[in-house]
Amino acid sequence: MSSAQPKIVFLDAATYGDVALDSFTRAWSCTIHQTTDAAQTIPRLAGHSIAVTNKVSFDKSILSAPEARDLRLIAVAATGTDIIDRAAASARGIKVCNVPGYATESVAQFTMALLLELAARAGSYRAAVKRGEWEKSAIFSLLNYPAVELQGKKVGIVGYGNIGQAVARMARGFGLEVLIAARPGAPGGEGRVSLDRLFSQADVISLHCPLTPDTRNLINEKTLALMKPAAFLINTARGALIDEAALVRALRENRIAGAALDVITQEPPPADHPIIAAARELDNLIVTPHTAWSAREARARLLREVEENITAFLRGRDRNRVA
């Protein structure tokens, strides 16, 4: 790498929230944009050798644009790199790195929070108190929302990477038995169960797998039909793991007890997105705004890792390189 001062552009700094970029701006020449839409991406790359992105996409047309001629590194401030055409980046001699594992505890903790809300309904009762329902009760309590105990039930974990393992550790602390899914199409064995068996036996199914051709619409009419009527579904991974129309039908018909989704297929969603519309109507559907990853400690860790990736690149070393 040339000894010349690198020029870095942050394309969507708003995603880091209140975590400052001071360490970057002290060390390097940085242009910081809070958000960048598709039409702004190419012109904002001009003259920059390093681009930092969380969700701004880089397809072949962007990577081949004359404005990207100086680009040498795309530092993805996330774990997933599906927003980058990695083959096109490699063809242009542009390296790509990511940040694995930075939000493991944050996502696992949030997953358990969603499970506890499905099981205990604390948030629903809090809202009931705010609406003035408790003081109108004929008894000392409110029993509007059915709660269930987790002790002795089974949680099926689909995707047993860092996050899946952390969720398993936390779930065992609540007395849940953990079932670990085999990869799609693979039989069970060696501590894993087939997907069909997992879907039919689990009281809770929690998704932590990447989005691939094999996992797209993993939750569909067939797999939903295998689930117990009292089962819960949680997704803190990728929205497209679920056939959303099929899930809404299953929830409307009470074929499963409930679902909690932190991710959906379009983010941010339009007002008429089917999941958002259903969440306004259905009591058995919880939707949160892709926030499981966002504990402040996780965001600070993310930026430290991005800084380390850039430093390594400038010293001629690969760190967390994926292309």
C-alpha positions in Angstrom: 0.0 0.0 0.0 1.3 3.5 -0.8 2.6 5.6 2.1 0.4 8.4 0.9 -2.3 9.5 3.4 -5.4 7.3 2.7 -8.7 9.0 2.1 -11.6 7.2 3.8 -15.3 7.7 3.2 -17.9 6.6 5.7 -21.2 6.1 3.7 -23.7 5.4 6.5 -22.3 6.6 9.8 -25.8 7.0 11.3 -25.8 3.2 11.8 -23.2 3.6 14.6 -25.5 5.9 16.6 -23.8 7.7 19.5 -20.4 5.9 19.1 -18.0 8.6 17.9 -15.6 8.3 15.0 -12.9 10.4 16.7 -10.2 7.7 16.4 -10.7 7.6 12.7 -10.7 11.3 12.1 -7.6 11.8 14.3 -5.6 9.2 12.4 -6.8 9.7 8.8 -8.5 11.9 6.3 -12.1 11.0 6.6 -15.3 12.1 4.8 -18.3 11.2 6.9 -21.9 10.8 5.5 -24.6 9.9 7.9 -26.6 8.2 5.1 -26.1 7.5 1.5 -28.7 6.5 -1.0 -28.1 4.5 -4.2 -27.8 7.6 -6.4 -25.2 9.1 -4.1 -22.9 6.1 -3.7 -20.8 6.5 -6.9 -20.1 10.3 -6.7 -19.2 9.9 -3.0 -16.5 7.3 -3.8 -14.5 9.7 -6.0 -11.0 10.2 -4.8 -11.3 7.7 -1.9 -9.2 4.6 -1.5 -11.2 3.1 1.4 -14.9 3.0 1.8 -16.7 2.0 5.1 -20.2 0.7 4.7 -22.7 -1.0 6.9 -25.7 -1.4 4.5 -24.8 0.7 1.4 -24.5 -1.9 -1.4 -21.7 -2.2 -3.9 -22.7 -4.0 -7.1 -20.7 -4.4 -10.3 -21.9 -1.1 -11.8 -20.7 0.8 -8.8 -17.4 -1.0 -8.5 -16.7 -0.4 -12.2 -17.6 3.3 -12.2 -14.8 5.7 -13.0 -15.4 7.4 -9.7 -14.3 4.2 -7.9 -11.0 4.0 -9.7 -9.0 4.8 -6.5 -10.9 2.4 -4.3 -8.7 -0.3 -2.8 -10.6 -1.5 0.3 -14.2 -1.9 1.2 -14.4 -2.2 5.0 -17.8 -3.7 5.8 -18.9 -2.6 9.3 -21.0 -5.7 9.7 -20.6 -9.5 9.6 -22.7 -10.2 6.5 -21.2 -9.2 3.1 -24.1 -10.0 0.9 -24.3 -6.2 0.0 -21.0 -6.6 -1.9 -20.4 -8.2 -5.3 -17.3 -9.8 -4.0 -16.4 -11.4 -7.4 -16.6 -7.9 -9.1 -14.5 -6.4 -6.2 -11.8 -9.1 -6.7 -11.7 -8.5 -10.4 -11.0 -4.8 -9.8 -8.3 -5.6 -7.2 -10.5 -4.2 -4.4 -10.2 -6.0 -1.1 -13.2 -6.6 1.1 -13.1 -7.2 4.9 -15.8 -7.7 7.5 -16.2 -7.9 11.3 -17.3 -11.3 12.5 -18.6 -11.9 16.0 -18.8 -8.3 17.2 -22.5 -8.5 18.2 -22.7 -12.1 19.5 -23.7 -11.2 23.1 -26.0 -8.4 22.0 -28.0 -10.5 19.5 -28.1 -13.5 21.9 -29.4 -11.3 24.7 -32.0 -9.7 22.5 -33.1 -13.1 21.3 -33.7 -14.2 24.9 -35.6 -10.9 25.5 -37.9 -11.7 22.6 -38.4 -15.3 23.9 -39.2 -14.0 27.3 -41.7 -11.5 25.9 -43.4 -14.3 24.0 -43.5 -16.5 27.1 -44.2 -14.0 29.9 -45.8 -11.1 28.1 -44.2 -8.5 30.4 -44.4 -5.8 27.7 -48.0 -6.5 27.1 -48.9 -6.2 30.8 -46.9 -2.9 31.0 -48.9 -1.5 28.1 -52.1 -2.7 29.8 -51.2 -0.8 33.0 -50.5 2.3 30.9 -53.9 2.0 29.4 -55.5 2.0 32.9 -56.7 -1.6 32.8 -55.2 -2.7 36.1 -57.2 -0.3 38.3 -60.4 -1.6 36.6 -59.7 -5.2 37.5 -62.1 -7.1 39.7 -59.2 -9.0 41.2 -55.8 -8.0 42.5 -54.1 -9.0 39.2 -54.6 -9.0 35.5 -54.7 -12.3 33.6 -55.2 -10.9 30.1 -52.3 -12.6 28.5 -51.4 -16.3 28.8 -47.9 -16.9 30.1 -45.9 -20.1 29.9 -42.9 -21.4 31.7 -39.7 -22.2 29.7 -38.3 -24.8 32.2 -38.3 -28.2 30.6 -39.2 -27.1 27.1 -37.1 -27.5 24.0 -35.5 -24.8 21.9 -34.4 -25.6 18.4 -31.5 -23.6 17.2 -31.0 -23.2 13.4 -27.5 -22.0 12.8 -24.9 -22.9 15.4 -22.2 -20.3 14.9 -21.2 -17.8 17.6 -24.6 -16.4 18.1 -26.4 -19.7 18.0 -24.0 -21.1 20.6 -24.5 -18.0 22.9 -28.2 -18.4 22.7 -27.9 -22.1 23.6 -25.8 -21.1 26.6 -28.4 -18.6 27.8 -31.3 -20.9 27.0 -29.9 -23.7 29.2 -29.8 -21.2 32.0 -33.6 -20.9 31.8 -33.9 -24.7 31.9 -34.5 -25.2 28.2 -33.3 -28.3 26.4 -31.3 -27.4 23.3 -31.8 -29.0 20.0 -29.2 -28.1 17.3 -30.3 -28.3 13.7 -28.4 -30.2 11.0 -27.7 -28.2 7.8 -30.6 -28.1 5.3 -30.8 -31.5 3.5 -28.4 -33.2 6.0 -29.5 -36.0 8.3 -29.1 -35.7 12.0 -26.2 -37.2 14.0 -23.3 -36.1 16.0 -25.3 -33.9 18.3 -27.6 -32.5 15.6 -31.1 -33.3 14.6 -32.7 -33.1 11.2 -34.7 -30.0 10.4 -37.9 -31.9 10.1 -37.4 -33.4 13.6 -36.4 -30.1 15.0 -39.4 -28.3 13.7 -41.8 -31.0 15.0 -40.2 -31.4 18.4 -39.1 -27.9 19.4 -41.3 -25.6 21.6 -39.2 -22.6 20.4 -37.4 -22.3 17.1 -34.7 -19.6 16.9 -33.0 -18.7 13.6 -29.3 -17.8 13.5 -28.2 -19.0 10.1 -26.9 -17.0 7.1 -29.1 -16.3 4.1 -28.1 -18.7 1.3 -30.0 -20.4 -1.5 -30.5 -23.4 0.9 -32.0 -21.3 3.7 -34.1 -18.7 1.8 -37.7 -19.3 2.8 -36.6 -22.0 5.2 -39.7 -21.1 7.2 -42.6 -21.9 4.8 -45.9 -23.7 4.6 -44.3 -27.1 5.0 -42.1 -26.3 7.9 -44.8 -24.3 9.7 -47.1 -27.3 9.4 -44.5 -29.4 11.2 -44.5 -27.0 14.2 -46.4 -27.5 17.4 -49.5 -25.3 17.8 -47.9 -24.0 21.1 -44.5 -23.3 19.5 -42.8 -19.9 19.1 -40.7 -18.8 16.2 -37.9 -16.2 16.7 -35.8 -14.6 13.9 -32.9 -12.3 14.6 -30.9 -13.4 11.5 -32.2 -12.4 8.0 -35.7 -11.6 7.0 -35.7 -13.7 3.8 -35.3 -16.9 5.9 -39.1 -16.7 6.3 -41.9 -16.8 3.7 -43.6 -13.9 5.4 -47.0 -14.5 3.8 -47.0 -18.1 5.0 -46.1 -17.0 8.5 -48.8 -14.4 8.7 -51.4 -17.1 7.6 -50.1 -19.5 10.3 -50.4 -16.8 13.0 -53.8 -15.7 11.9 -55.0 -19.2 12.0 -53.3 -19.9 15.4 -51.4 -22.8 13.8 -48.4 -21.6 15.9 -48.6 -19.7 19.2 -46.5 -16.7 18.3 -43.5 -15.2 16.4 -41.0 -12.5 17.2 -39.0 -11.0 14.3 -36.2 -8.5 14.5 -35.6 -8.7 10.8 -37.9 -8.6 7.7 -37.4 -8.7 4.0 -37.5 -4.9 3.4 -35.7 -2.6 5.8 -36.9 0.0 6.6 -40.3 -1.3 5.6 -43.0 0.6 3.7 -46.1 1.3 5.8 -48.0 -1.4 3.9 -45.4 -4.2 4.3 -47.3 -7.4 5.1 -45.4 -8.0 8.3 -45.8 -4.5 9.6 -49.5 -4.5 8.8 -49.9 -7.9 10.5 -48.0 -6.7 13.6 -50.5 -3.8 14.0 -53.4 -6.3 14.1 -52.1 -9.6 15.6 -51.5 -10.1 19.3 -49.2 -13.1 18.6 -46.7 -11.3 16.4 -43.8 -9.1 17.8 -41.8 -7.0 15.4 -38.7 -5.0 16.4 -36.7 -2.7 14.1 -33.5 -4.8 13.4 -32.0 -3.7 16.7 -30.8 -6.9 18.2 -27.2 -6.1 17.2 -27.1 -2.6 18.5 -26.1 -2.7 22.2 -23.7 0.2 22.6 -20.9 -2.1 23.6 -21.4 -4.0 20.3 -21.3 -0.9 18.2 -18.1 0.3 19.9 -16.6 -3.1 19.4 -17.7 -3.0 15.7 -15.9 0.3 15.1 -12.7 -0.8 16.9 -12.6 -3.9 14.6 -13.2 -1.7 11.5 -10.3 0.4 12.6 -8.1 -2.6 13.1 -9.0 -4.0 9.7 -8.1 -0.7 8.0 -4.8 -0.4 10.0 -3.9 -3.9 8.9 -4.7 -3.1 5.3 -2.5 0.0 5.4 0.4 -2.1 6.7 0.0 -4.6 3.9 -1.7 -7.3 5.9 -5.0 -9.0 5.5 -7.4 -9.1 8.5 -10.9 -10.5 8.3 -10.6 -10.5 4.5 -13.5 -12.1 2.6 -12.5 -11.1 -0.9 
